[in-house]
Amino acid sequence: MREPPQDRLRDENERPIQGQRDFVLYWMVASRRTRHNFAMDRAVAWAVRLRRPLVVLEALRCDYPYASERIHRFILEGMADNARSLKSKPVLYHPYVETARGAGKGLLAALAKSACIIVTDRFPAFFLPRMLKTAAAKVDVRLESVDGSGLLPLSASPKAFARAHDFRRYLHRELPHHLAEFPKASALSGVDLPRLKHPPDAIRRRWPPAPPNLLKGTGLEKLPLDKTVPSVTLRGGMESAKTTLNEFLERGLPAYAEGHSHPDAEATSGLSPYLHFGHVGSHQIFSALLDRLDGSMERIGRSAENWWGLGPNAEAFFDQLVTWRELGFNFCALRDDADRYAGLPVWARDTLERHKKDRRPNHYDFPTLAGARTDDALWNAAQRELLATGRIHNYLRMLWGKRVIQWTREPEEAFRLLIRLNDTYALDGRDPNSYNGIGWVFGRYDRPWPERPIFGKVRYMTSASTRRKLHLSRWLARYSDT
Ligand SMILES: Cc1cc2nc3c(=O)[nH]c(=O)nc-3n(C[C@H](O)[C@H](O)[C@H](O)COP(=O)(O)OP(=O)(O)OC[C@H]3O[C@@H](n4cnc5c(N)ncnc54)[C@H](O)[C@@H]3O)c2cc1C
């Protein structure tokens, strides 16, 4: 039985393992997939060791911050995929969807009473660290969390890195030691477990499994969700994630190094919503690239320019997927102010403070920004892309963030508004990289630049220069309002 590396496991409480109880519980909260998932591997290993059935609980409340039809549908589509994938397996999958605020309260504690051990995912942002802590204190059984966030285990970093360059150097030195163990493509293949037909009666009565039509998104309008943020056409779930990955390998990857900054090139992967909800994981993406490009572990780290040994396109892609993405996870795991203005570098806050009284060209409030009604046509187009698709192209997202600094009375307000806009409308929002991306807009990971009004020494971007630099006529035709 393959087990995740020890440095990805953490006991969240000191309660005993109750080996005589009825089942092992995997509480799936972040790696919402049944394949390539260290936590799933760990839960299966416990079930085999204790000779107990495995129950997978995937629950969806309706009172989490920013709960909307958009976010809910994406998660539900993932739950439908998980239900299908576990249907013929020796596992009881319990998809619970809250239909009234607070109705799900008590479900985990009730299941815990029959659990030998609870295995769960560790995710370093949004309300999840708080939820994990509360749950660990409440249950009377061992709660173990598994870190499946990225290629580098979160526990491996000695500090929260202040520059991407330093983190990249650290990765180059340390990552090869962590690439020996991958999660299994199929945690249950060749595994024989005793099977539980249904959850304990008391659970079934009070917290029944979501009916298949709800997992298909029917009846969503009856749930108490923010209806002003409607569903988008992008489908959630590990099957769509796999299709998106395959399409990227076929069409985007060969053009990635040259094209990823240009919206018209459509060379980026579009994987961030799937990564955020755990419908796909970095190890799975890494394996797929190795297969596609005939790579091998032996070639990794031989040269600094072609560190992954897979050529310039993969090099540029892994710089985003591993260096930049994991920088954000690293920061959130080690700092509790990553999503706060106070967590920005001192030099950046100082310089913005000195320019607080500078005259702003305009003031826009949340409804004006959300409705894409500013005087900047390029910004409005980026916001319209966000409203319509739940995503913004990376380069335009930087401009989208920078412009808001000029449109609020003070930078703290811009910071709050950006988080609210991003977390409300972006499918990949509420992620370590939401707070890191917005932090970057205000100087995190950057250096001081020549001083100018409003921004001080924080890097400045203009819509005019962005238009000049990028290929975006097709993109603009899609999202501008004229
Ligand atoms: C203001 C602002 C807000 C942002 N908010 C988010 C957010 O809420 N969620 C989010 O995942 N990313 C966020 N980013 C980072 C980046 O914009 C997105 O990750 C990227 O656009 C996703 O598109 P893709 O999957 O096609 O990326 P690709 O170019 O295909 O990259 C592959 C993966 O690498 C990671 N990645 C790419 N660029 C970055 C980056 N600059 N920083 C960190 N990781 C990156 C993502 O996981 C992405 O899916 C933000 C950036 C800015 C400037």
The ligand as an ORCA input file, in Angstrom:
! r2SCAN-3c Opt
* xyz 0 1
  C      -4.879     40.694     -9.175
  C      -4.637     39.226     -9.360
  C      -5.528     38.310     -8.816
  C      -5.305     36.943     -8.980
  N      -6.207     36.074     -8.426
  C      -6.018     34.735     -8.568
  C      -6.941     33.827     -8.008
  O      -7.934     34.224     -7.392
  N      -6.696     32.489     -8.155
  C      -5.622     32.023     -8.856
  O      -5.445     30.801     -8.985
  N      -4.740     32.882     -9.410
  C      -4.912     34.215     -9.304
  N      -4.030     35.080     -9.895
  C      -2.879     34.523    -10.633
  C      -3.152     34.266    -12.141
  O      -3.782     35.373    -12.702
  C      -3.999     33.026    -12.418
  O      -3.504     31.925    -11.694
  C      -3.973     32.649    -13.905
  O      -4.449     33.728    -14.675
  C      -4.828     31.438    -14.138
  O      -4.994     31.174    -15.506
  P      -4.493     29.812    -16.144
  O      -4.950     28.680    -15.316
  O      -4.887     29.819    -17.570
  O      -2.931     30.000    -15.968
  P      -1.679     29.318    -16.704
  O      -0.897     30.407    -17.310
  O      -2.100     28.208    -17.549
  O      -0.802     28.794    -15.463
  C      -0.962     27.492    -14.906
  C      -1.262     27.606    -13.433
  O      -0.204     28.272    -12.773
  C      -0.711     29.074    -11.718
  N      -0.420     30.476    -12.001
  C      -0.366     31.095    -13.204
  N      -0.030     32.382    -13.062
  C       0.118     32.596    -11.751
  C       0.450     33.733    -10.972
  N       0.742     34.908    -11.520
  N       0.495     33.600     -9.638
  C       0.242     32.411     -9.052
  N      -0.069     31.297     -9.727
  C      -0.144     31.393    -11.066
  C      -2.221     28.869    -11.688
  O      -2.520     27.861    -10.759
  C      -2.495     28.415    -13.106
  O      -3.670     27.658    -13.233
  C      -4.195     36.467     -9.719
  C      -3.306     37.399    -10.268
  C      -3.525     38.751    -10.095
  C      -2.557     39.730    -10.695
*
